[in-house]
Amino acid sequence: MNATTFSALAEPNRLDIIELLRDGPMPVGEIADRLELHQPQASKHLRVLSDAGLVEVQPVANKRIYKLCPQPFLEMDEWLDSFRRAWEERFDRLDDYLRELQGMEKKPDNGGK
C-alpha cells in the first residue's frame, strides 16, 4: 500500500475510470466516450493509473484495451481491514463497558441498610 495509489485515485475522473473498468476491460475510446472526456484526457488519466499499477493495457490491433490490476486493490483491502479490525475491537470494548455500566445501574441501592 503506498501513497501513489491514493494520489492516482484522488482525481475524480480517474476514480470514474476505475469504476468503469470494474465491470471489465474497455478500450480507451469507449472510456473517453462514457465519461465525456476527450481521448487525450482519458489517455493521460489512464497513464497515471497505469504508472500507479492500478490498470494495465493490452494493445489489440489499433486499440488499447485497459483493465484493472487486482493486486493494488487487494493490498488496499488488506490495509483497510487492519482499520476494520481495530474499530471492531474498540466497539467490542465499548460494548463491554456499556454492559458494565448497565449492570451498575441495575444493582439495588439499599440506602446503606
N, CA, C and O atoms as a Tinker XYZ file with bonds, in Angstrom:
   452  protein
     1  N      0.853000   -1.174000    0.000000    73     2
     2  CA     0.000000    0.000000    0.000000    64     1     3
     3  C      0.892000    1.228000    0.000000    63     2     4     5
     4  O      1.758000    1.374000    0.863000    81     3
     5  N      0.682000    2.114000   -0.969000    73     3     6
     6  CA     1.506000    3.317000   -0.999000    64     5     7
     7  C      0.684000    4.546000   -1.372000    63     6     8     9
     8  O     -0.450000    4.434000   -1.839000    81     7
     9  N      1.259000    5.685000   -1.165000    73     7    10
    10  CA     0.570000    6.950000   -1.406000    64     9    11
    11  C      0.268000    7.169000   -2.882000    63    10    12    13
    12  O     -0.672000    7.889000   -3.217000    81    11
    13  N      1.042000    6.566000   -3.762000    73    11    14
    14  CA     0.802000    6.714000   -5.205000    64    13    15
    15  C     -0.578000    6.214000   -5.575000    63    14    16    17
    16  O     -1.252000    6.798000   -6.424000    81    15
    17  N     -0.997000    5.139000   -4.943000    73    15    18
    18  CA    -2.330000    4.585000   -5.214000    64    17    19
    19  C     -3.401000    5.606000   -4.870000    63    18    20    21
    20  O     -4.293000    5.876000   -5.674000    81    19
    21  N     -3.311000    6.172000   -3.673000    73    19    22
    22  CA    -4.317000    7.152000   -3.259000    64    21    23
    23  C     -4.237000    8.423000   -4.085000    63    22    24    25
    24  O     -5.265000    9.027000   -4.392000    81    23
    25  N     -3.053000    8.828000   -4.442000    73    23    26
    26  CA    -2.886000   10.016000   -5.269000    64    25    27
    27  C     -3.549000    9.808000   -6.633000    63    26    28    29
    28  O     -4.222000   10.701000   -7.149000    81    27
    29  N     -3.355000    8.637000   -7.200000    73    27    30
    30  CA    -3.955000    8.339000   -8.507000    64    29    31
    31  C     -5.477000    8.308000   -8.415000    63    30    32    33
    32  O     -6.169000    8.754000   -9.330000    81    31
    33  N     -5.994000    7.782000   -7.311000    73    31    34
    34  CA    -7.444000    7.666000   -7.155000    64    33    35
    35  C     -8.106000    8.956000   -6.677000    63    34    36    37
    36  O     -9.332000    9.063000   -6.693000    81    35
    37  N     -7.316000    9.923000   -6.259000    73    35    38
    38  CA    -7.865000   11.159000   -5.705000    64    37    39
    39  C     -8.528000   12.035000   -6.766000    63    38    40    41
    40  O     -9.367000   12.871000   -6.434000    81    39
    41  N     -8.171000   11.859000   -8.006000    73    39    42
    42  CA    -8.732000   12.667000   -9.082000    64    41    43
    43  C    -10.061000   12.036000   -9.513000    63    42    44    45
    44  O    -10.094000   10.848000   -9.835000    81    43
    45  N    -11.151000   12.802000   -9.526000    73    43    46
    46  CA   -12.472000   12.230000   -9.811000    64    45    47
    47  C    -12.586000   11.474000  -11.139000    63    46    48    49
    48  O    -13.229000   10.426000  -11.190000    81    47
    49  N    -11.976000   11.983000  -12.207000    73    47    50
    50  CA   -12.063000   11.275000  -13.493000    64    49    51
    51  C    -11.360000    9.919000  -13.427000    63    50    52    53
    52  O    -11.829000    8.941000  -14.010000    81    51
    53  N    -10.242000    9.868000  -12.719000    73    51    54
    54  CA    -9.529000    8.590000  -12.607000    64    53    55
    55  C    -10.335000    7.600000  -11.772000    63    54    56    57
    56  O    -10.369000    6.407000  -12.071000    81    55
    57  N    -10.976000    8.099000  -10.739000    73    55    58
    58  CA   -11.827000    7.227000   -9.936000    64    57    59
    59  C    -13.003000    6.722000  -10.783000    63    58    60    61
    60  O    -13.397000    5.561000  -10.667000    81    59
    61  N    -13.554000    7.579000  -11.619000    73    59    62
    62  CA   -14.630000    7.164000  -12.527000    64    61    63
    63  C    -14.147000    6.090000  -13.502000    63    62    64    65
    64  O    -14.884000    5.156000  -13.817000    81    63
    65  N    -12.917000    6.226000  -13.973000    73    63    66
    66  CA   -12.345000    5.227000  -14.877000    64    65    67
    67  C    -12.253000    3.878000  -14.156000    63    66    68    69
    68  O    -12.596000    2.842000  -14.727000    81    67
    69  N    -11.793000    3.892000  -12.913000    73    67    70
    70  CA   -11.703000    2.658000  -12.125000    64    69    71
    71  C    -13.087000    2.037000  -11.987000    63    70    72    73
    72  O    -13.240000    0.822000  -12.121000    81    71
    73  N    -14.093000    2.862000  -11.722000    73    71    74
    74  CA   -15.465000    2.367000  -11.601000    64    73    75
    75  C    -15.916000    1.706000  -12.904000    63    74    76    77
    76  O    -16.534000    0.642000  -12.875000    81    75
    77  N    -15.614000    2.321000  -14.032000    73    75    78
    78  CA   -15.980000    1.729000  -15.328000    64    77    79
    79  C    -15.289000    0.389000  -15.542000    63    78    80    81
    80  O    -15.914000   -0.583000  -15.968000    81    79
    81  N    -14.008000    0.347000  -15.247000    73    79    82
    82  CA   -13.224000   -0.869000  -15.507000    64    81    83
    83  C    -13.563000   -1.991000  -14.534000    63    82    84    85
    84  O    -13.192000   -3.143000  -14.761000    81    83
    85  N    -14.253000   -1.669000  -13.470000    73    83    86
    86  CA   -14.675000   -2.712000  -12.529000    64    85    87
    87  C    -15.568000   -3.731000  -13.238000    63    86    88    89
    88  O    -15.584000   -4.908000  -12.878000    81    87
    89  N    -16.307000   -3.273000  -14.242000    73    87    90
    90  CA   -17.199000   -4.165000  -14.987000    64    89    91
    91  C    -16.473000   -4.976000  -16.051000    63    90    92    93
    92  O    -17.046000   -5.908000  -16.615000    81    91
    93  N    -15.228000   -4.637000  -16.328000    73    91    94
    94  CA   -14.458000   -5.404000  -17.305000    64    93    95
    95  C    -13.587000   -4.508000  -18.167000    63    94    96    97
    96  O    -13.724000   -3.285000  -18.138000    81    95
    97  N    -12.687000   -5.120000  -18.936000    73    95    98
    98  CA   -11.782000   -4.359000  -19.800000    64    97    99
    99  C    -12.548000   -3.491000  -20.796000    63    98   100   101
   100  O    -13.674000   -3.793000  -21.194000    81    99
   101  N    -11.886000   -2.403000  -21.178000    73    99   102
   102  CA   -12.541000   -1.444000  -22.052000    64   101   103
   103  C    -11.493000   -0.668000  -22.858000    63   102   104   105
   104  O    -10.434000   -0.325000  -22.333000    81   103
   105  N    -11.787000   -0.395000  -24.126000    73   103   106
   106  CA   -10.853000    0.418000  -24.916000    64   105   107
   107  C    -10.897000    1.882000  -24.484000    63   106   108   109
   108  O    -11.907000    2.372000  -23.979000    81   107
   109  N     -9.785000    2.557000  -24.695000    73   107   110
   110  CA    -9.662000    3.949000  -24.268000    64   109   111
   111  C    -10.742000    4.824000  -24.896000    63   110   112   113
   112  O    -11.256000    5.735000  -24.246000    81   111
   113  N    -11.090000    4.558000  -26.151000    73   111   114
   114  CA   -12.126000    5.361000  -26.818000    64   113   115
   115  C    -13.473000    5.247000  -26.132000    63   114   116   117
   116  O    -14.189000    6.239000  -25.996000    81   115
   117  N    -13.820000    4.053000  -25.702000    73   115   118
   118  CA   -15.089000    3.862000  -25.006000    64   117   119
   119  C    -15.066000    4.520000  -23.632000    63   118   120   121
   120  O    -16.062000    5.098000  -23.196000    81   119
   121  N    -13.934000    4.431000  -22.957000    73   119   122
   122  CA   -13.791000    5.103000  -21.655000    64   121   123
   123  C    -14.007000    6.602000  -21.829000    63   122   124   125
   124  O    -14.746000    7.228000  -21.070000    81   123
   125  N    -13.353000    7.164000  -22.835000    73   123   126
   126  CA   -13.483000    8.603000  -23.105000    64   125   127
   127  C    -14.939000    8.958000  -23.409000    63   126   128   129
   128  O    -15.465000    9.938000  -22.882000    81   127
   129  N    -15.587000    8.159000  -24.260000    73   127   130
   130  CA   -16.980000    8.440000  -24.613000    64   129   131
   131  C    -17.901000    8.364000  -23.398000    63   130   132   133
   132  O    -18.735000    9.245000  -23.190000    81   131
   133  N    -17.750000    7.322000  -22.606000    73   131   134
   134  CA   -18.659000    7.112000  -21.465000    64   133   135
   135  C    -18.486000    8.182000  -20.401000    63   134   136   137
   136  O    -19.438000    8.524000  -19.699000    81   135
   137  N    -17.263000    8.718000  -20.277000    73   135   138
   138  CA   -17.016000    9.762000  -19.279000    64   137   139
   139  C    -17.065000   11.166000  -19.873000    63   138   140   141
   140  O    -16.824000   12.157000  -19.184000    81   139
   141  N    -17.383000   11.231000  -21.167000    73   139   142
   142  CA   -17.458000   12.504000  -21.878000    64   141   143
   143  C    -16.159000   13.293000  -21.757000    63   142   144   145
   144  O    -16.154000   14.492000  -21.476000    81   143
   145  N    -15.054000   12.574000  -21.979000    73   143   146
   146  CA   -13.727000   13.175000  -21.990000    64   145   147
   147  C    -13.190000   13.143000  -23.413000    63   146   148   149
   148  O    -13.610000   12.317000  -24.224000    81   147
   149  N    -12.262000   14.043000  -23.712000    73   147   150
   150  CA   -11.526000   13.944000  -24.965000    64   149   151
   151  C    -10.560000   12.773000  -24.805000    63   150   152   153
   152  O    -10.064000   12.518000  -23.707000    81   151
   153  N    -10.294000   12.068000  -25.892000    73   151   154
   154  CA    -9.434000   10.889000  -25.790000    64   153   155
   155  C     -8.051000   11.206000  -25.212000    63   154   156   157
   156  O     -7.537000   10.411000  -24.425000    81   155
   157  N     -7.430000   12.336000  -25.572000    73   155   158
   158  CA    -6.135000   12.640000  -24.938000    64   157   159
   159  C     -6.231000   12.790000  -23.417000    63   158   160   161
   160  O     -5.321000   12.388000  -22.692000    81   159
   161  N     -7.341000   13.373000  -22.937000    73   159   162
   162  CA    -7.539000   13.486000  -21.486000    64   161   163
   163  C     -7.646000   12.096000  -20.860000    63   162   164   165
   164  O     -6.997000   11.814000  -19.853000    81   163
   165  N     -8.458000   11.239000  -21.453000    73   163   166
   166  CA    -8.637000    9.881000  -20.936000    64   165   167
   167  C     -7.297000    9.145000  -20.940000    63   166   168   169
   168  O     -6.964000    8.446000  -19.983000    81   167
   169  N     -6.540000    9.304000  -22.010000    73   167   170
   170  CA    -5.235000    8.638000  -22.101000    64   169   171
   171  C     -4.287000    9.124000  -21.015000    63   170   172   173
   172  O     -3.532000    8.336000  -20.445000    81   171
   173  N     -4.325000   10.409000  -20.731000    73   171   174
   174  CA    -3.465000   10.965000  -19.678000    64   173   175
   175  C     -3.840000   10.361000  -18.314000    63   174   176   177
   176  O     -2.966000    9.953000  -17.549000    81   175
   177  N     -5.141000   10.309000  -18.021000    73   175   178
   178  CA    -5.585000    9.715000  -16.765000    64   177   179
   179  C     -5.216000    8.231000  -16.695000    63   178   180   181
   180  O     -4.791000    7.742000  -15.648000    81   179
   181  N     -5.375000    7.526000  -17.798000    73   179   182
   182  CA    -5.035000    6.110000  -17.834000    64   181   183
   183  C     -3.536000    5.894000  -17.635000    63   182   184   185
   184  O     -3.127000    4.900000  -17.035000    81   183
   185  N     -2.737000    6.796000  -18.123000    73   183   186
   186  CA    -1.291000    6.689000  -17.933000    64   185   187
   187  C     -0.945000    6.813000  -16.445000    63   186   188   189
   188  O     -0.106000    6.069000  -15.935000    81   187
   189  N     -1.591000    7.749000  -15.756000    73   187   190
   190  CA    -1.362000    7.915000  -14.318000    64   189   191
   191  C     -1.781000    6.643000  -13.574000    63   190   192   193
   192  O     -1.067000    6.165000  -12.693000    81   191
   193  N     -2.942000    6.105000  -13.940000    73   191   194
   194  CA    -3.424000    4.874000  -13.305000    64   193   195
   195  C     -2.494000    3.703000  -13.595000    63   194   196   197
   196  O     -2.267000    2.847000  -12.740000    81   195
   197  N     -1.967000    3.679000  -14.798000    73   195   198
   198  CA    -1.025000    2.619000  -15.178000    64   197   199
   199  C      0.291000    2.756000  -14.417000    63   198   200   201
   200  O      0.835000    1.767000  -13.925000    81   199
   201  N      0.798000    3.980000  -14.320000    73   199   202
   202  CA     2.040000    4.222000  -13.576000    64   201   203
   203  C      1.891000    3.846000  -12.099000    63   202   204   205
   204  O      2.860000    3.445000  -11.454000    81   203
   205  N      0.670000    3.981000  -11.569000    73   203   206
   206  CA     0.403000    3.620000  -10.177000    64   205   207
   207  C      0.168000    2.112000  -10.027000    63   206   208   209
   208  O      0.023000    1.607000   -8.914000    81   207
   209  N      0.133000    1.409000  -11.147000    73   207   210
   210  CA    -0.065000   -0.045000  -11.098000    64   209   211
   211  C     -1.513000   -0.467000  -10.942000    63   210   212   213
   212  O     -1.791000   -1.628000  -10.641000    81   211
   213  N     -2.441000    0.464000  -11.143000    73   211   214
   214  CA    -3.858000    0.159000  -10.955000    64   213   215
   215  C     -4.517000   -0.444000  -12.189000    63   214   216   217
   216  O     -5.483000   -1.198000  -12.079000    81   215
   217  N     -3.992000   -0.110000  -13.355000    73   215   218
   218  CA    -4.522000   -0.666000  -14.604000    64   217   219
   219  C     -3.366000   -1.133000  -15.470000    63   218   220   221
   220  O     -2.218000   -0.719000  -15.308000    81   219
   221  N     -3.717000   -2.009000  -16.390000    73   219   222
   222  CA    -2.729000   -2.417000  -17.394000    64   221   223
   223  C     -3.392000   -2.324000  -18.752000    63   222   224   225
   224  O     -4.616000   -2.378000  -18.872000    81   223
   225  N     -2.561000   -2.182000  -19.772000    73   223   226
   226  CA    -3.056000   -2.000000  -21.124000    64   225   227
   227  C     -2.620000   -3.175000  -21.992000    63   226   228   229
   228  O     -1.518000   -3.706000  -21.855000    81   227
   229  N     -3.524000   -3.561000  -22.889000    73   227   230
   230  CA    -3.210000   -4.583000  -23.882000    64   229   231
   231  C     -3.536000   -4.012000  -25.253000    63   230   232   233
   232  O     -4.691000   -3.704000  -25.546000    81   231
   233  N     -2.515000   -3.873000  -26.092000    73   231   234
   234  CA    -2.813000   -3.426000  -27.448000    64   233   235
   235  C     -3.462000   -4.569000  -28.237000    63   234   236   237
   236  O     -2.947000   -5.687000  -28.267000    81   235
   237  N     -4.587000   -4.273000  -28.869000    73   235   238
   238  CA    -5.272000   -5.240000  -29.729000    64   237   239
   239  C     -5.557000   -4.519000  -31.040000    63   238   240   241
   240  O     -6.405000   -3.630000  -31.116000    81   239
   241  N     -4.820000   -4.930000  -32.067000    73   239   242
   242  CA    -4.874000   -4.251000  -33.367000    64   241   243
   243  C     -4.554000   -2.776000  -33.142000    63   242   244   245
   244  O     -3.477000   -2.450000  -32.644000    81   243
   245  N     -5.472000   -1.883000  -33.502000    73   243   246
   246  CA    -5.195000   -0.452000  -33.333000    64   245   247
   247  C     -5.850000    0.121000  -32.071000    63   246   248   249
   248  O     -5.905000    1.337000  -31.892000    81   247
   249  N     -6.349000   -0.771000  -31.191000    73   247   250
   250  CA    -6.983000   -0.317000  -29.949000    64   249   251
   251  C     -6.082000   -0.618000  -28.765000    63   250   252   253
   252  O     -5.234000   -1.510000  -28.802000    81   251
   253  N     -6.298000    0.155000  -27.720000    73   251   254
   254  CA    -5.604000   -0.087000  -26.451000    64   253   255
   255  C     -6.690000   -0.411000  -25.424000    63   254   256   257
   256  O     -7.511000    0.435000  -25.069000    81   255
   257  N     -6.669000   -1.649000  -24.963000    73   255   258
   258  CA    -7.678000   -2.142000  -24.030000    64   257   259
   259  C     -7.105000   -2.069000  -22.615000    63   258   260   261
   260  O     -6.025000   -2.594000  -22.341000    81   259
   261  N     -7.841000   -1.414000  -21.727000    73   259   262
   262  CA    -7.404000   -1.258000  -20.341000    64   261   263
   263  C     -8.222000   -2.158000  -19.430000    63   262   264   265
   264  O     -9.419000   -2.361000  -19.630000    81   263
   265  N     -7.537000   -2.694000  -18.421000    73   263   266
   266  CA    -8.222000   -3.494000  -17.411000    64   265   267
   267  C     -7.579000   -3.241000  -16.061000    63   266   268   269
   268  O     -6.433000   -2.800000  -15.969000    81   267
   269  N     -8.340000   -3.529000  -15.014000    73   267   270
   270  CA    -7.833000   -3.342000  -13.654000    64   269   271
   271  C     -6.787000   -4.391000  -13.313000    63   270   272   273
   272  O     -6.863000   -5.535000  -13.759000    81   271
   273  N     -5.824000   -3.985000  -12.526000    73   271   274
   274  CA    -4.852000   -4.909000  -11.937000    64   273   275
   275  C     -5.337000   -5.208000  -10.522000    63   274   276   277
   276  O     -5.524000   -4.281000   -9.734000    81   275
   277  N     -5.541000   -6.453000  -10.188000    73   275   278
   278  CA    -6.138000   -6.761000   -8.879000    64   277   279
   279  C     -5.220000   -6.498000   -7.680000    63   278   280   281
   280  O     -5.709000   -6.163000   -6.601000    81   279
   281  N     -3.911000   -6.643000   -7.845000    73   279   282
   282  CA    -3.004000   -6.590000   -6.694000    64   281   283
   283  C     -3.112000   -5.312000   -5.855000    63   282   284   285
   284  O     -3.200000   -5.412000   -4.632000    81   283
   285  N     -3.109000   -4.129000   -6.449000    73   283   286
   286  CA    -3.210000   -2.926000   -5.609000    64   285   287
   287  C     -4.519000   -2.864000   -4.816000    63   286   288   289
   288  O     -4.550000   -2.346000   -3.700000    81   287
   289  N     -5.590000   -3.390000   -5.394000    73   287   290
   290  CA    -6.868000   -3.372000   -4.700000    64   289   291
   291  C     -6.885000   -4.391000   -3.560000    63   290   292   293
   292  O     -7.493000   -4.152000   -2.517000    81   291
   293  N     -6.221000   -5.516000   -3.765000    73   291   294
   294  CA    -6.079000   -6.498000   -2.683000    64   293   295
   295  C     -5.264000   -5.905000   -1.536000    63   294   296   297
   296  O     -5.606000   -6.086000   -0.367000    81   295
   297  N     -4.190000   -5.201000   -1.872000    73   295   298
   298  CA    -3.361000   -4.555000   -0.854000    64   297   299
   299  C     -4.158000   -3.486000   -0.108000    63   298   300   301
   300  O     -4.042000   -3.352000    1.110000    81   299
   301  N     -4.968000   -2.728000   -0.848000    73   299   302
   302  CA    -5.784000   -1.695000   -0.225000    64   301   303
   303  C     -6.813000   -2.337000    0.713000    63   302   304   305
   304  O     -7.069000   -1.821000    1.801000    81   303
   305  N     -7.391000   -3.446000    0.295000    73   303   306
   306  CA    -8.361000   -4.136000    1.123000    64   305   307
   307  C     -7.718000   -4.652000    2.410000    63   306   308   309
   308  O     -8.311000   -4.550000    3.484000    81   307
   309  N     -6.517000   -5.200000    2.306000    73   307   310
   310  CA    -5.800000   -5.666000    3.499000    64   309   311
   311  C     -5.494000   -4.503000    4.439000    63   310   312   313
   312  O     -5.630000   -4.626000    5.656000    81   311
   313  N     -5.084000   -3.383000    3.871000    73   311   314
   314  CA    -4.776000   -2.199000    4.668000    64   313   315
   315  C     -6.035000   -1.708000    5.383000    63   314   316   317
   316  O     -6.002000   -1.413000    6.578000    81   315
   317  N     -7.146000   -1.622000    4.644000    73   315   318
   318  CA    -8.402000   -1.185000    5.250000    64   317   319
   319  C     -8.890000   -2.180000    6.291000    63   318   320   321
   320  O     -9.489000   -1.791000    7.294000    81   319
   321  N     -8.634000   -3.467000    6.055000    73   319   322
   322  CA    -9.048000   -4.490000    7.010000    64   321   323
   323  C     -8.383000   -4.291000    8.370000    63   322   324   325
   324  O     -8.985000   -4.581000    9.404000    81   323
   325  N     -7.147000   -3.799000    8.372000    73   323   326
   326  CA    -6.476000   -3.544000    9.651000    64   325   327
   327  C     -7.236000   -2.481000   10.446000    63   326   328   329
   328  O     -7.288000   -2.545000   11.674000    81   327
   329  N     -7.820000   -1.511000    9.756000    73   327   330
   330  CA    -8.627000   -0.493000   10.426000    64   329   331
   331  C     -9.952000   -1.077000   10.894000    63   330   332   333
   332  O    -10.432000   -0.768000   11.985000    81   331
   333  N    -10.543000   -1.938000   10.042000    73   331   334
   334  CA   -11.794000   -2.586000   10.441000    64   333   335
   335  C    -11.601000   -3.378000   11.729000    63   334   336   337
   336  O    -12.417000   -3.290000   12.647000    81   335
   337  N    -10.526000   -4.146000   11.795000    73   335   338
   338  CA   -10.260000   -4.956000   12.991000    64   337   339
   339  C    -10.075000   -4.063000   14.212000    63   338   340   341
   340  O    -10.610000   -4.353000   15.282000    81   339
   341  N     -9.320000   -2.981000   14.054000    73   339   342
   342  CA    -9.085000   -2.071000   15.177000    64   341   343
   343  C    -10.402000   -1.473000   15.666000    63   342   344   345
   344  O    -10.637000   -1.400000   16.872000    81   343
   345  N    -11.265000   -1.045000   14.739000    73   343   346
   346  CA   -12.543000   -0.461000   15.138000    64   345   347
   347  C    -13.456000   -1.495000   15.770000    63   346   348   349
   348  O    -14.165000   -1.193000   16.730000    81   347
   349  N    -13.445000   -2.716000   15.240000    73   347   350
   350  CA   -14.270000   -3.768000   15.838000    64   349   351
   351  C    -13.834000   -4.044000   17.269000    63   350   352   353
   352  O    -14.677000   -4.238000   18.145000    81   351
   353  N    -12.521000   -4.064000   17.518000    73   351   354
   354  CA   -12.018000   -4.262000   18.877000    64   353   355
   355  C    -12.467000   -3.125000   19.790000    63   354   356   357
   356  O    -12.853000   -3.357000   20.936000    81   355
   357  N    -12.415000   -1.909000   19.283000    73   355   358
   358  CA   -12.854000   -0.768000   20.087000    64   357   359
   359  C    -14.347000   -0.837000   20.383000    63   358   360   361
   360  O    -14.780000   -0.537000   21.496000    81   359
   361  N    -15.123000   -1.231000   19.393000    73   359   362
   362  CA   -16.561000   -1.358000   19.614000    64   361   363
   363  C    -16.864000   -2.484000   20.602000    63   362   364   365
   364  O    -17.776000   -2.361000   21.420000    81   363
   365  N    -16.107000   -3.575000   20.532000    73   363   366
   366  CA   -16.287000   -4.663000   21.498000    64   365   367
   367  C    -15.998000   -4.179000   22.910000    63   366   368   369
   368  O    -16.734000   -4.492000   23.846000    81   367
   369  N    -14.909000   -3.403000   23.060000    73   367   370
   370  CA   -14.579000   -2.866000   24.383000    64   369   371
   371  C    -15.662000   -1.894000   24.863000    63   370   372   373
   372  O    -16.005000   -1.868000   26.045000    81   371
   373  N    -16.190000   -1.103000   23.937000    73   371   374
   374  CA   -17.262000   -0.173000   24.291000    64   373   375
   375  C    -18.502000   -0.956000   24.727000    63   374   376   377
   376  O    -19.143000   -0.597000   25.715000    81   375
   377  N    -18.843000   -2.020000   24.001000    73   375   378
   378  CA   -19.985000   -2.860000   24.386000    64   377   379
   379  C    -19.788000   -3.415000   25.796000    63   378   380   381
   380  O    -20.713000   -3.393000   26.608000    81   379
   381  N    -18.579000   -3.914000   26.085000    73   379   382
   382  CA   -18.294000   -4.450000   27.416000    64   381   383
   383  C    -18.470000   -3.365000   28.482000    63   382   384   385
   384  O    -19.053000   -3.606000   29.539000    81   383
   385  N    -17.963000   -2.185000   28.191000    73   383   386
   386  CA   -18.061000   -1.082000   29.140000    64   385   387
   387  C    -19.521000   -0.685000   29.373000    63   386   388   389
   388  O    -19.932000   -0.436000   30.506000    81   387
   389  N    -20.297000   -0.629000   28.289000    73   387   390
   390  CA   -21.709000   -0.258000   28.427000    64   389   391
   391  C    -22.482000   -1.310000   29.218000    63   390   392   393
   392  O    -23.356000   -0.966000   30.014000    81   391
   393  N    -22.169000   -2.589000   29.007000    73   391   394
   394  CA   -22.808000   -3.652000   29.787000    64   393   395
   395  C    -22.445000   -3.516000   31.271000    63   394   396   397
   396  O    -23.277000   -3.730000   32.153000    81   395
   397  N    -21.193000   -3.157000   31.520000    73   395   398
   398  CA   -20.740000   -2.958000   32.904000    64   397   399
   399  C    -21.507000   -1.806000   33.544000    63   398   400   401
   400  O    -21.943000   -1.910000   34.691000    81   399
   401  N    -21.673000   -0.713000   32.811000    73   399   402
   402  CA   -22.425000    0.427000   33.338000    64   401   403
   403  C    -23.882000    0.059000   33.583000    63   402   404   405
   404  O    -24.461000    0.452000   34.596000    81   403
   405  N    -24.473000   -0.688000   32.667000    73   403   406
   406  CA   -25.859000   -1.100000   32.848000    64   405   407
   407  C    -25.999000   -1.999000   34.076000    63   406   408   409
   408  O    -26.992000   -1.922000   34.799000    81   407
   409  N    -25.009000   -2.845000   34.303000    73   407   410
   410  CA   -25.015000   -3.708000   35.486000    64   409   411
   411  C    -24.959000   -2.902000   36.755000    63   410   412   413
   412  O    -25.607000   -3.253000   37.741000    81   411
   413  N    -24.193000   -1.819000   36.753000    73   411   414
   414  CA   -24.099000   -0.963000   37.936000    64   413   415
   415  C    -25.420000   -0.259000   38.207000    63   414   416   417
   416  O    -25.804000   -0.081000   39.363000    81   415
   417  N    -26.111000    0.139000   37.157000    73   415   418
   418  CA   -27.387000    0.841000   37.323000    64   417   419
   419  C    -28.468000   -0.090000   37.862000    63   418   420   421
   420  O    -29.381000    0.359000   38.555000    81   419
   421  N    -28.377000   -1.367000   37.552000    73   419   422
   422  CA   -29.412000   -2.322000   37.954000    64   421   423
   423  C    -29.255000   -2.802000   39.392000    63   422   424   425
   424  O    -30.199000   -3.359000   39.953000    81   423
   425  N    -28.095000   -2.603000   40.000000    73   423   426
   426  CA   -27.895000   -3.031000   41.380000    64   425   427
   427  C    -28.781000   -2.201000   42.295000    63   426   428   429
   428  O    -28.759000   -0.972000   42.231000    81   427
   429  N    -29.564000   -2.863000   43.151000    73   427   430
   430  CA   -30.440000   -2.090000   44.038000    64   429   431
   431  C    -29.629000   -1.344000   45.088000    63   430   432   433
   432  O    -28.656000   -1.861000   45.638000    81   431
   433  N    -30.048000   -0.148000   45.340000    73   431   434
   434  CA   -29.407000    0.665000   46.368000    64   433   435
   435  C    -30.242000    0.544000   47.634000    63   434   436   437
   436  O    -31.374000    1.025000   47.682000    81   435
   437  N    -29.694000   -0.090000   48.646000    73   435   438
   438  CA   -30.419000   -0.311000   49.896000    64   437   439
   439  C    -30.355000    0.909000   50.812000    63   438   440   441
   440  O    -30.798000    0.843000   51.959000    81   439
   441  N    -29.831000    1.976000   50.339000    73   439   442
   442  CA   -29.742000    3.197000   51.137000    64   441   443
   443  C    -28.911000    3.023000   52.390000    63   442   444   445
   444  O    -29.174000    3.651000   53.416000    81   443
   445  N    -27.867000    2.133000   52.298000    73   443   446
   446  CA   -26.970000    1.921000   53.417000    64   445   447
   447  C    -27.529000    0.951000   54.447000    63   446   448   449
   448  O    -26.908000    0.752000   55.491000    81   447
   449  N    -28.659000    0.354000   54.193000    73   447   450
   450  CA   -29.269000   -0.578000   55.154000    64   449   451
   451  C    -28.745000   -1.966000   54.991000    63   450   452
   452  O    -29.154000   -2.870000   55.720000    81   451
